[in-house]
Amino acid sequence: MTETHARSGGEILALIREVETEAPGGAEALFMAAMLADSPLPYDFALSLEGTQHNPSLINPAAAFFAATATIDPLVDRDLIKTDVDAQIFQVREEVRRTVVQSLDTATRAEWAGRAIYALNLVLPDAEPQNWPTVEWLLPHVYACRDLITQLDVHTAAANRVLHQAGFSLYHQQRHREAAALLDAALAVDVAIKGRRHPDICADLEGLGTVLWAGGELERAENAFTTCLELQQAIFTEDNPVSAPILNSLAVIRQALGKHEAAEATFKECLKVLTRAHGEGHPAIASCLNNLALLYEAENRPEEALRLASRALEINREAYGSDHPEVAADLNAVALLLDATGRREEAESHFRESLAIRAKAYGEAHPETAQSLCNLALFLDNAGRDEEAAELYARGLSAYESALGPGHPLMERALDNYIVLLEKTGRRPTDDRLRALTEARLRAIVERGAQP
């Protein structure tokens, strides 16, 4: 029907009662959709009725389309919703939404909110990067769910999943603050369902801490990991290996916060747990050793750092073989420490072995290979071997540009070093792309210097 006048709430409710008689599924879809945002929903949402076999995953697409049409048409006929048949989406008219919500008491509204969240959970895909377009489209409804959960205490497994999957989808898009807010809300739902002393709460806190860490909220991340660790120690056996990743992450965050003494103690606790669980030669121990080595390097303790990094290299070479990228990363770390302790010949050998492994594993046009090329170039430059350094740097920059593009932050830093090297040698880049990049970078430096 075509709307010719503003309908009263009574008229709208009368039309809804007609739908309840003619097509109960349509009325259910309307009430669920009215709980969510003023934004379109997929036809599949109208089939996601709790306790029924209408979930579209259980029937073929053609059957799903006809089922959705049968559900939605009575709502369309009474102009209660808007539809786009080609896109297979529908949206509740705003005056209908208001009327439905206002007609419900708190308990009934909470019941419909729970069913709406259940239905949204069925159409919200997992937090995989390839699913982002769908998740982004459904975000208004996710935020409506978050508000319903808070306002009406809707604590269900479906509510937890909606918040979790949307939160980690935002994390994959590097929208860390929004992601953390949803994961905070998901944690509150999980605690309400399971209590605080539950293994799933440990996993929730670990995920939240990881997102906060990625977003640079280090103090909040430290608190999340600390709470996670305390809970693990309360519910698991002593020195349980599940705590090792938390200890490692917590130590890295404490180092970033400048809490070096606490970071060192936490790294050592992580090593103790891993050694008791796996013995002396597990790759997880190598990872922790490397992180502790970075702490010692930051504290100007290069000999101690070198000892740990060398041991990590031995463990990974034994575990993975000599041509593994993990070994290349360890070789690079050891080379830098050998250089810092004045053992230049060994350092060069390690830099070159790291480069050879990465070039074989990844090819020339890869950021890991570019890093090895540039690190070796800087080493040779510091050793006074400018010509060799310039050639390697040109290759490294070409690899960075091919892999990342000229606007990437790594290009900025690498070009700075390359310009210094070219100025020292009096050379100009021979590669056209490198010449254009270098000249553009030099112009930017000159323009910044000319600014008042």
C-alpha positions in Angstrom: 0.0 0.0 0.0 1.1 3.6 -0.5 1.1 5.7 2.6 -1.2 8.7 2.2 -1.3 10.0 5.7 0.7 9.8 8.9 -0.6 6.7 10.6 -1.3 6.6 14.3 0.2 4.1 16.7 -3.1 2.4 16.9 -3.4 2.0 13.2 0.1 0.5 13.0 -0.5 -1.9 15.8 -3.8 -3.0 14.1 -1.8 -3.8 11.0 0.8 -5.8 13.0 -2.0 -7.8 14.5 -3.2 -8.7 11.0 0.3 -9.9 10.2 0.4 -12.0 13.4 -2.7 -13.8 12.2 -1.6 -14.1 8.6 2.1 -14.7 8.9 3.4 -15.1 12.5 7.0 -15.4 11.2 6.7 -12.0 9.6 5.5 -10.5 12.8 8.4 -12.0 14.7 10.9 -10.7 12.1 9.3 -7.2 12.5 9.6 -7.2 16.3 13.2 -8.4 16.2 14.2 -5.9 13.6 12.5 -3.1 15.5 14.9 -3.8 18.4 17.9 -3.0 16.3 19.3 0.0 14.4 17.5 2.2 11.9 19.5 0.4 9.1 18.9 -2.3 6.5 19.0 -6.0 7.4 19.5 -9.0 5.1 16.5 -11.2 4.2 18.3 -14.0 6.1 17.7 -12.1 9.3 13.9 -12.6 8.8 14.5 -16.4 8.7 16.6 -16.6 11.8 13.9 -17.4 14.3 15.0 -19.0 17.5 13.9 -22.6 18.0 12.9 -23.1 14.4 14.4 -24.6 11.3 14.3 -21.4 9.3 18.0 -20.7 9.6 19.1 -20.2 5.9 22.2 -22.4 6.5 19.8 -25.4 6.8 18.0 -24.9 3.5 19.1 -24.2 -0.1 19.3 -20.6 -1.4 16.2 -20.9 -3.6 14.2 -22.2 -0.7 15.6 -19.4 1.5 14.5 -16.8 -1.0 10.9 -18.1 -1.2 10.8 -18.5 2.6 11.9 -14.9 3.1 9.4 -13.6 0.6 6.6 -15.4 2.3 7.8 -13.9 5.6 8.3 -10.4 4.4 5.5 -9.9 1.9 2.8 -9.4 4.5 4.9 -6.6 6.0 5.5 -5.0 2.6 1.8 -5.2 1.7 1.0 -3.1 4.9 3.9 -0.8 4.3 5.5 -1.7 7.6 8.9 -2.2 6.0 10.9 -1.0 3.0 12.6 -3.6 0.8 15.2 -3.8 -2.0 14.3 -7.1 -3.6 17.5 -7.2 -5.8 19.7 -6.6 -2.8 17.5 -8.9 -0.6 17.5 -6.4 2.2 14.7 -4.8 4.3 14.3 -2.0 6.8 11.6 -1.2 9.3 9.9 2.1 8.8 10.9 4.5 11.5 7.4 5.3 12.8 6.7 1.5 12.9 9.9 1.0 14.9 8.9 3.6 17.4 5.4 2.2 17.8 6.6 -1.3 18.3 9.2 -0.3 21.0 6.8 1.9 22.8 4.1 -0.8 22.9 6.4 -3.2 24.9 6.9 -3.4 28.6 10.5 -3.8 29.9 10.3 -7.6 30.3 8.8 -8.1 26.8 11.3 -5.7 25.3 14.1 -7.7 26.9 12.7 -10.9 25.4 12.5 -9.5 21.9 16.0 -7.9 22.3 17.4 -11.3 23.1 15.7 -12.8 20.1 17.0 -10.0 17.9 20.5 -10.5 19.1 20.2 -14.3 18.5 19.1 -13.6 14.9 21.9 -11.1 14.3 24.4 -13.6 15.6 23.2 -16.0 12.9 23.9 -13.5 10.0 27.1 -12.0 11.4 30.1 -13.7 9.9 33.3 -14.7 11.7 36.0 -12.1 12.3 38.0 -12.9 9.1 39.4 -10.1 7.0 37.5 -11.2 3.9 34.3 -10.9 5.8 34.8 -7.2 6.7 32.4 -5.7 4.1 29.5 -7.6 5.6 30.5 -6.9 9.2 30.9 -3.2 8.5 27.5 -3.1 6.9 26.0 -4.7 10.0 27.9 -2.6 12.5 25.0 -0.3 13.3 23.1 -3.3 14.5 26.1 -4.5 16.5 26.1 -1.2 18.3 22.4 -1.4 18.9 22.9 -4.9 20.4 25.6 -3.5 22.7 23.1 -0.8 23.9 20.4 -3.4 24.4 22.7 -5.6 26.4 23.6 -2.8 28.7 20.1 -1.4 29.0 18.2 -4.7 29.4 20.8 -7.1 30.8 20.6 -9.4 27.8 23.4 -11.8 28.8 23.5 -14.7 26.3 26.0 -16.7 24.3 24.7 -15.0 21.1 25.3 -11.5 22.6 28.8 -12.5 23.6 29.6 -13.8 20.1 28.2 -10.7 18.3 30.4 -8.4 20.4 33.5 -10.7 20.1 33.3 -11.2 16.3 32.6 -7.6 15.6 35.4 -6.5 18.0 38.0 -8.7 16.4 36.8 -7.6 12.9 37.5 -4.0 13.9 40.9 -5.1 15.3 41.8 -6.6 11.9 40.9 -3.2 10.4 43.2 -1.5 13.0 40.3 0.3 14.6 41.7 -0.6 18.0 39.7 1.7 20.2 36.4 0.7 18.8 37.5 -3.0 19.0 38.5 -2.7 22.6 35.2 -1.1 23.6 33.2 -4.1 22.1 35.6 -6.6 23.6 35.1 -4.9 27.0 31.4 -5.3 26.6 31.8 -9.0 25.5 33.9 -9.6 28.6 31.1 -8.2 30.8 28.6 -10.6 29.1 30.8 -13.6 29.6 31.4 -12.8 33.3 27.6 -12.4 33.8 27.0 -15.9 32.1 29.9 -17.9 33.5 31.3 -16.0 36.5 34.7 -14.5 36.7 36.5 -17.7 37.7 36.3 -19.5 34.3 38.9 -20.4 31.7 36.9 -18.5 29.0 37.4 -15.3 31.0 41.2 -15.8 30.7 40.8 -16.0 26.9 38.6 -12.9 26.9 41.2 -10.9 28.9 44.0 -12.1 26.6 42.2 -11.0 23.5 41.3 -7.6 25.1 44.9 -7.1 26.2 46.2 -7.9 22.7 43.8 -5.3 21.1 44.7 -2.7 23.7 48.4 -3.4 23.2 48.0 -3.0 19.4 46.2 0.3 20.0 49.0 1.7 22.2 46.9 1.6 25.4 49.8 0.0 27.3 48.6 0.6 30.8 45.2 -0.9 30.1 46.9 -3.8 28.3 49.1 -4.4 31.2 46.1 -4.5 33.5 44.3 -6.9 31.2 47.2 -9.3 31.0 47.9 -9.1 34.8 44.3 -9.9 35.6 44.4 -12.8 33.1 47.6 -14.1 34.7 46.2 -13.9 38.2 43.1 -15.8 37.1 45.1 -18.4 35.3 47.2 -19.0 38.4 44.0 -19.3 40.5 42.3 -21.9 38.3 45.2 -23.9 36.6 48.0 -25.9 38.1 51.2 -24.2 39.2 53.6 -23.3 36.3 51.0 -24.4 33.7 52.3 -23.6 30.2 49.1 -21.8 29.2 50.4 -18.9 31.2 53.6 -18.6 29.2 52.2 -16.5 26.3 50.6 -14.1 28.9 53.9 -13.8 30.8 55.8 -13.1 27.6 53.3 -10.4 26.4 53.1 -8.9 29.9 56.9 -8.6 30.0 57.1 -6.9 26.6 54.5 -4.4 27.6 56.2 -3.7 30.9 59.4 -3.0 29.1 57.6 -0.6 26.7 56.2 1.2 29.9 59.8 1.5 31.2 59.3 -1.0 34.0 62.5 -2.8 33.2 63.0 -4.6 36.5 59.4 -5.9 36.5 59.8 -6.9 32.8 63.0 -8.9 33.5 61.4 -10.7 36.4 58.4 -11.6 34.2 60.5 -12.8 31.3 62.4 -15.0 33.7 59.2 -16.4 35.1 58.1 -17.2 31.5 61.4 -19.0 30.9 60.9 -21.0 34.1 57.4 -22.1 33.1 58.4 -23.0 29.5 61.5 -24.9 30.7 59.5 -27.0 33.1 57.0 -27.8 30.5 59.2 -28.4 27.4 62.8 -28.8 28.5 65.6 -26.5 27.3 65.2 -26.6 23.5 61.6 -25.5 22.6 61.0 -22.7 20.1 58.8 -20.9 22.6 61.9 -20.6 24.8 63.8 -19.1 21.9 61.1 -16.4 21.5 61.2 -15.5 25.2 65.0 -15.5 25.1 65.0 -13.1 22.2 62.6 -10.7 24.0 64.7 -10.8 27.1 67.8 -10.1 24.9 66.0 -7.0 23.6 65.5 -5.8 27.1 69.2 -6.3 28.0 70.1 -4.5 24.8 67.9 -1.5 25.8 69.6 -1.5 29.2 73.0 -1.4 27.5 73.9 -4.9 28.5 75.0 -6.2 25.0 77.1 -9.2 26.2 74.2 -10.6 28.2 71.9 -9.9 25.3 74.2 -11.6 22.8 74.4 -14.7 25.0 70.6 -15.0 25.1 70.1 -14.2 21.4 72.8 -16.8 20.4 71.1 -19.5 22.5 67.8 -18.6 20.8 69.5 -19.0 17.4 70.8 -22.5 18.4 67.4 -23.6 19.5 65.6 -22.5 16.3 68.3 -23.8 14.1 67.9 -27.2 15.8 64.1 -27.0 15.6 63.6 -25.7 12.1 66.8 -26.3 10.2 69.3 -23.7 8.9 67.1 -22.3 6.0 64.1 -21.3 8.0 62.9 -17.6 8.1 62.8 -17.8 12.0 66.6 -18.6 11.9 67.1 -15.6 9.5 65.5 -13.3 12.1 67.7 -14.8 14.8 70.8 -14.3 12.7 69.9 -10.7 12.2 69.4 -10.1 15.9 72.7 -11.8 16.7 74.5 -9.9 14.0 73.3 -6.6 15.5 74.6 -7.6 18.9 77.9 -8.9 17.5 78.4 -5.5 15.8 77.6 -3.7 19.1 80.2 -5.8 20.9 82.9 -5.1 18.3 82.9 -8.5 16.7 82.6 -7.2 13.2 83.7 -10.2 11.1 81.2 -12.5 12.8 78.5 -9.8 12.5 79.0 -9.5 8.8 78.8 -13.3 8.4 75.5 -13.4 10.3 74.1 -10.5 8.3 74.9 -12.2 5.0 73.5 -15.6 6.1 70.3 -13.9 7.2 70.0 -12.2 3.8 70.7 -15.4 1.9 67.9 -17.3 3.8 65.4 -14.5 3.3 66.2 -14.1 -0.4 65.7 -17.8 -0.9 62.6 -18.0 1.2 60.8 -14.8 0.1 62.5 -13.6 -3.1 64.1 -10.2 -3.5 60.9 -8.0 -3.5 59.8 -8.7 0.1 60.0 -6.6 3.2 62.0 -9.2 5.2 64.6 -9.4 2.4 64.6 -5.6 2.2 65.3 -5.4 5.9 68.3 -7.7 5.6 69.7 -5.8 2.6 69.4 -2.5 4.5 70.8 -3.8 7.7 73.8 -5.2 5.9 74.2 -1.9 4.0 74.2 0.1 7.3 76.8 -2.3 8.7 79.0 -1.9 5.7 78.5 1.9 5.8 79.6 2.0 9.4 82.6 -0.1 8.4 83.6 2.5 5.8 82.7 0.3 2.8 80.5 3.0 1.2 80.4 1.6 -2.4 79.2 -1.9 -1.3 76.7 -0.2 1.1 75.2 2.0 -1.6 74.6 -1.0 -3.9 72.9 -3.0 -1.2 70.8 -0.1 -0.1 69.6 0.5 -3.6 68.5 -3.1 -3.7 66.8 -2.9 -0.3 64.9 0.2 -1.2 63.7 -1.3 -4.5 62.5 -4.3 -2.5 60.7 -2.1 0.0 59.1 0.0 -2.8 57.9 -3.1 -4.6 56.5 -4.8 -1.5 55.1 -1.8 0.4 54.8 1.2 -2.0 56.7 4.5 -1.8 54.4 6.0 0.9 55.0 3.3 3.6 56.7 4.5 6.9 59.5 2.0 6.4 60.4 3.7 3.1 60.7 7.1 4.9 63.2 5.8 7.4 65.1 3.8 4.8 65.3 6.7 2.4 66.7 9.0 5.2 69.6 6.5 5.7 70.1 6.2 2.0 70.3 9.9 1.5 72.9 10.2 4.2 74.9 7.5 2.5 74.6 9.1 -1.0 75.8 12.4 0.4 78.8 10.7 1.9 79.7 8.9 -1.3 78.8 11.8 -3.7 76.7 9.3 -5.7 73.3 9.6 -7.3 71.0 6.6 -7.6 71.1 4.9 -10.9 67.7 3.3 -10.7 64.9 5.6 -12.1 62.5 4.8 -9.4 65.0 5.2 -6.6 66.2 8.5 -8.1 62.6 9.8 -8.2 62.0 8.7 -4.6 65.3 10.1 -3.4 64.8 13.4 -5.1 61.3 13.8 -3.8 62.5 13.0 -0.3 65.3 15.6 -0.6 62.8 18.2 -1.8 60.6 17.5 1.2 63.6 17.9 3.5 64.6 21.2 1.8 60.9 22.5 2.0 60.7 21.6 5.7 63.9 23.4 6.3 62.7 26.5 4.5 59.5 26.8 6.6 59.5 29.6 9.2 
